[in-house]
Amino acid sequence: MTDTVVLVGVLFFCGFALIWMVLHFGSRWFSRRQERNARSAASELEGMFIFTDSNRIIVLNVGGLILLPVLAWFATGNLLLVGACMVAAFIAPRYIVRYIARRRLREFEQQLPDALLMVTGALRAGASMMIALESVAAEGKPPVSQEFELLLRELRLGTDFGVALQNLERRVPLPDLLMVTSGMALAREVGANLAETLESIARTIRARLQMEGKIRSLTAQGKMQGLVMSALPLFLVLILRVMEPEAMEPMFTEWYGWATLAFILLAVAVGYHFISKITNIDV
């Protein structure tokens, strides 16, 4: 009896020590990771002229990690869905920042032809390059005005024109902008007509954007079909859950039901991925 009590005590102590070590080192790892991700996200957002505190990002991320699983548990009581919500809340901030960056690049790309024509008009009116860039920074819309304003600040601080253009290329990694900066640097070196060069580049960019718009309109039906076909299995699962709760109960409570749900989600994700690859045509 005494040996059993001692064994139980030892096992209890070892289990408590193991749980304490996991919680202690796990919380430290989680805290360091959250701080590192928050600093990275804040830095990327500052590069897009979105200024926020890293502590606010940490609070929002931790709040999502707590709130989403709790809501999923009270709504469904499914541990698989709770785990999926935890994973989604853990990786969501990274993809949100990437989405904001992609949307900002698209807006910059749409505004670039008008900005180039504005610079061309100022140059043909006899203005200097600095005045032409100031007109874009003052009269343009973000994000074009923000990037050209930053370019002007670098030039006013004495940065070389070529270096300032390279910094602009690094902040806005677009092939169209690379074509613009190359034309500006080449015209500055060899003395070519910069107004005609920028106007030709603006016409080329605008024609490409018009072609992309036509392609998006032609592939919109295929993209919508992909969304509908991907959502249809999940919709049927929910409908059957409501109509036949007893027959669908094992799918949400047993391991083979969870495996079936995982296979359905995987198949839907793979199918939607290939549909997206087919409908996304790069010009």
C-alpha positions, 0 to 999 in steps of 0.5 A, a space after each residue: 500500500 505504501 509503495 502504491 502511494 509513493 508511486 502515485 505521488 511520484 507520478 503526480 509530481 512528474 506529471 505536474 512538473 511536466 505540465 509546468 515545464 510545458 506551460 512555462 516554456 510554451 508561454 515564453 515561446 508563444 510570447 516571443 513569437 507574438 512579439 516578433 510577428 507583431 514587430 514584423 507586421 508593424 514594420 510592414 504596415 509602416 512601409 505602407 504608411 499604416 502606422 500602428 503600435 505593435 502592442 495593439 497588434 499583439 492584443 488583437 491577435 491574442 484576442 482572436 486566438 481566444 475569442 474564435 475558438 470559444 465561439 466555435 465551441 459554443 456554436 458547434 461543440 466540435 473540437 476539430 472546428 475549435 482547433 481549425 479556428 485556433 490555427 486560423 487565428 494564429 496564422 491570419 495576421 500574416 495573410 491579412 498584412 499580405 492582402 493589404 500589401 497586394 491591394 496597395 500594389 494594385 491601387 498603385 498600379 492603377 494610379 501609375 499611368 495618370 501620375 506619369 501623364 501628370 509628370 509628362 504634362 508638367 515637363 512639357 510645360 517647362 517645369 523641372 523634374 522636381 516640380 513635376 514630381 511635386 505636382 504628383 505628390 500634391 495632387 495625386 491620390 495615395 498610395 502614388 502620392 505617398 511614394 512620390 512624396 517619399 521620393 522627393 524627401 530623399 532627393 531633398 536630403 541629398 540622395 542621388 537620383 538613381 539611389 532614390 529610384 532604387 529605393 522606390 523600386 524596393 518599396 513598390 516591387 512592380 514590373 511597371 514601376 521598374 520600367 518607369 524608373 529605368 526610363 527616367 534613369 536612362 533619359 537622365 543619363 543620355 539626355 533623351 526626351 523624358 516627356 515622350 518616354 514617360 508618355 509612351 510607358 503610360 500608354 503601354 501600362 494603360 493598354 495592359 491594364 485594359 487587357 487585364 480588365 477584359 480578361 478578369 471580366 471574361 474569367 469572372 464566371 469561371 471564378 464564381 463557378 469555382 466558389 459555388 462548386 467549392 461551397 456546395 459540399 459544405 452547404 450540403 453538410 450543413 443542410 443535412 446536419 439540420 434535416 437529419 441531425 441523428 444521421 449526421 451526428 457521427 460525422 461531428 463526434 466520431 473520429 471517422 467523421 472527423 476524418 471524412 470532414 478533413 478529406 472533404 475540406 482537403 478535396 475542396 481546397 485542392 479543387 478550388 486551387 486548380 480552378 484558381 490556377 486556370 482562371 488566373 491569367 497573367 498578362 
